[in-house]
């Protein structure tokens, strides 16, 4: 963000976020005042929302502390509001008629309390799930084998809290890649040699009748890392880099996990695996080179995959991590869904409001890609609040599957706010200002759009209307906000 752009923008009252950043830096009000060239009383007034934070102060903060200005410009506030709106849409709160403006005020003025409410609601959801499982067991329907907590959501929240960017791991991965000093097509050999020479580990690619349903197996007593022949080239390289993450990047991974605070063993292990996956992708696509190539190539996913020896999914995932200060990429979001609409991956370095308690909108053409496998489709989508995004989507398959086995197929959706779309090659022939957007919702239970033929259930936020004398295109009719 340039100085001229900041100077034109209105002053911001961001007291709670300003205070949170100061505390994260471990500074007193007096220390921060000295470093920013203002008085301690002015810092105190800013934190109490009695004075705005000016463009000059924002620039000084960015220079002195390497702060992402989006933390003060509203991205966190918007995300907090969307998550609160989802929480308070639960029938549990139906008797409390909270307006959207009240939720926005709450998210902005009390972000820590809002975060606590979200954590409390998640704990309530997990407890309710546990009661359901207990009732099922008492009814003789045990054997589901589920846990009362959801470690997957815990880890997703931790990754999101870090904006899907881990500088320590980026540095370690770049140092490793610089030491190897090989082009992408020689990376498998270089990683194999490093494992053999430094760690006494032999890499073997074994046939499927030996590996069966396992893609990677570490045989400790033999000091061998076994890979399945079902893995394609990018998959084999990724698995080697993952193993190196565990044996060479354990220290930064452990530090990040320790900062996360108390969690159960399953969540801790899952977090370690996620961070090792992050390291592996950063080795294959080292930050500096990958970011430079992405900008130069207009984020051409196919060319990036070819240049770095990475799969389509690996490239999309990596693009969501480009948040290094002074070298940021387009703030992408990404998700992976199956044919039934189940979301198995979601990552975001932007502000897209993923639902944490439901699926996605069927009008988003990420679902339509299953009708045209392997073909990239684009779409401009618009949420009910008017925010527009540009989406690129394509199906991906597992490289090799034995005959007669089901072929796993997923759809990958990659998107960004519409204002960034001009930097993507996929928008070259589009008039982004005049293009028509497809109206979508976060998911059916939170969407208040009327007359949607794809609606699967009524919104929790509106009273349902049942009319025997007529039939709408939507299977559910409900009271709109203007009729309230």
DAUR-V855671 format. One record per residue. N is the residue number from 1. RES is the residue in one letter. PSI is psi as a letter, one per 20 degrees, with the letter a starting at -180 (* if undefined). Layout:
# DAUR-V855671
n:res:psi
N:RES:PSI
N:RES:PSI
This chain:
# DAUR-V855671
n:res:psi
1:X:p
2:X:r
3:X:h
4:X:h
5:X:g
6:X:h
7:X:h
8:X:i
9:X:q
10:X:q
11:X:q
12:X:p
13:X:o
14:X:l
15:X:g
16:X:h
17:X:h
18:X:g
19:X:g
20:X:g
21:X:g
22:X:g
23:X:h
24:X:h
25:X:i
26:X:k
27:X:q
28:X:r
29:X:h
30:X:g
31:X:g
32:X:h
33:X:g
34:X:g
35:X:h
36:X:i
37:X:k
38:X:r
39:X:q
40:X:h
41:X:h
42:X:g
43:X:g
44:X:g
45:X:h
46:X:g
47:X:h
48:X:j
49:X:k
50:X:i
51:X:q
52:X:r
53:X:p
54:X:r
55:X:h
56:X:g
57:X:h
58:X:g
59:X:g
60:X:h
61:X:g
62:X:h
63:X:g
64:X:h
65:X:j
66:X:l
67:X:p
68:X:o
69:X:i
70:X:h
71:X:h
72:X:i
73:X:i
74:X:i
75:X:g
76:X:h
77:X:g
78:X:g
79:X:g
80:X:g
81:X:g
82:X:g
83:X:h
84:X:g
85:X:h
86:X:g
87:X:g
88:X:j
89:X:i
90:X:p
91:X:h
92:X:h
93:X:j
94:X:h
95:X:i
96:X:o
97:X:n
98:X:p
99:X:r
100:X:h
101:X:h
102:X:g
103:X:h
104:X:g
105:X:g
106:X:g
107:X:h
108:X:g
109:X:h
110:X:m
111:X:h
112:X:h
113:X:h
114:X:g
115:X:h
116:X:h
117:X:g
118:X:g
119:X:h
120:X:g
121:X:g
122:X:g
123:X:h
124:X:g
125:X:g
126:X:h
127:X:h
128:X:h
129:X:h
130:X:h
131:X:h
132:X:g
133:X:g
134:X:g
135:X:h
136:X:h
137:X:g
138:X:h
139:X:j
140:X:j
141:X:k
142:X:r
143:X:j
144:X:h
145:X:k
146:X:r
147:X:q
148:X:i
149:X:r
150:X:n
151:X:h
152:X:g
153:X:h
154:X:g
155:X:h
156:X:g
157:X:h
158:X:g
159:X:g
160:X:h
161:X:h
162:X:j
163:X:k
164:X:k
165:X:p
166:X:n
167:X:h
168:X:g
169:X:h
170:X:g
171:X:g
172:X:h
173:X:g
174:X:h
175:X:g
176:X:g
177:X:h
178:X:h
179:X:h
180:X:g
181:X:l
182:X:q
183:X:r
184:X:h
185:X:i
186:X:j
187:X:h
188:X:g
189:X:g
190:X:g
191:X:h
192:X:g
193:X:h
194:X:g
195:X:h
196:X:g
197:X:h
198:X:h
199:X:j
200:X:k
201:X:p
202:X:p
203:X:p
204:X:p
205:X:o
206:X:q
207:X:q
208:X:h
209:X:i
210:X:g
211:X:h
212:X:d
213:X:j
214:X:p
215:X:h
216:X:p
217:X:p
218:X:o
219:X:n
220:X:g
221:X:h
222:X:i
223:X:l
224:X:q
225:X:o
226:X:p
227:X:q
228:X:q
229:X:i
230:X:h
231:X:p
232:X:a
233:X:g
234:X:h
235:X:h
236:X:g
237:X:g
238:X:g
239:X:h
240:X:g
241:X:h
242:X:g
243:X:h
244:X:h
245:X:g
246:X:h
247:X:i
248:X:h
249:X:k
250:X:h
251:X:g
252:X:h
253:X:g
254:X:h
255:X:g
256:X:g
257:X:h
258:X:h
259:X:h
260:X:i
261:X:a
262:X:p
263:X:r
264:X:r
265:X:h
266:X:g
267:X:h
268:X:g
269:X:g
270:X:h
271:X:g
272:X:g
273:X:g
274:X:g
275:X:h
276:X:h
277:X:g
278:X:g
279:X:g
280:X:g
281:X:h
282:X:h
283:X:g
284:X:h
285:X:m
286:X:p
287:X:g
288:X:g
289:X:g
290:X:g
291:X:g
292:X:g
293:X:g
294:X:g
295:X:g
296:X:h
297:X:j
298:X:k
299:X:k
300:X:o
301:X:h
302:X:g
303:X:h
304:X:g
305:X:g
306:X:g
307:X:h
308:X:j
309:X:k
310:X:q
311:X:r
312:X:g
313:X:g
314:X:g
315:X:g
316:X:g
317:X:g
318:X:h
319:X:h
320:X:i
321:X:j
322:X:m
323:X:k
324:X:p
325:X:p
326:X:j
327:X:l
328:X:q
329:X:a
330:X:p
331:X:n
332:X:q
333:X:q
334:X:q
335:X:q
336:X:p
337:X:q
338:X:a
339:X:h
340:X:i
341:X:j
342:X:p
343:X:o
344:X:i
345:X:q
346:X:p
347:X:q
348:X:p
349:X:j
350:X:b
351:X:j
352:X:p
353:X:m
354:X:q
355:X:p
356:X:i
357:X:k
358:X:a
359:X:b
360:X:r
361:X:p
362:X:i
363:X:i
364:X:p
365:X:j
366:X:h
367:X:h
368:X:i
369:X:h
370:X:h
371:X:i
372:X:m
373:X:p
374:X:i
375:X:p
376:X:p
377:X:q
378:X:r
379:X:q
380:X:p
381:X:q
382:X:p
383:X:r
384:X:h
385:X:j
386:X:i
387:X:p
388:X:q
389:X:q
390:X:p
391:X:p
392:X:p
393:X:q
394:X:q
395:X:q
396:X:q
397:X:q
398:X:p
399:X:g
400:X:p
401:X:p
402:X:q
403:X:q
404:X:i
405:X:q
406:X:p
407:X:o
408:X:p
409:X:p
410:X:r
411:X:p
412:X:p
413:X:p
414:X:p
415:X:r
416:X:r
417:X:q
418:X:h
419:X:i
420:X:i
421:X:h
422:X:i
423:X:i
424:X:p
425:X:h
426:X:i
427:X:j
428:X:h
429:X:j
430:X:q
431:X:n
432:X:h
433:X:h
434:X:i
435:X:q
436:X:p
437:X:q
438:X:p
439:X:p
440:X:r
441:X:r
442:X:g
443:X:r
444:X:h
445:X:i
446:X:i
447:X:p
448:X:j
449:X:p
450:X:q
451:X:l
452:X:o
453:X:i
454:X:j
455:X:p
456:X:h
457:X:q
458:X:q
459:X:q
460:X:i
461:X:i
462:X:q
463:X:p
464:X:p
465:X:p
466:X:o
467:X:o
468:X:i
469:X:i
470:X:r
471:X:p
472:X:r
473:X:h
474:X:q
475:X:i
476:X:p
477:X:q
478:X:r
479:X:p
480:X:r
481:X:h
482:X:i
483:X:i
484:X:*
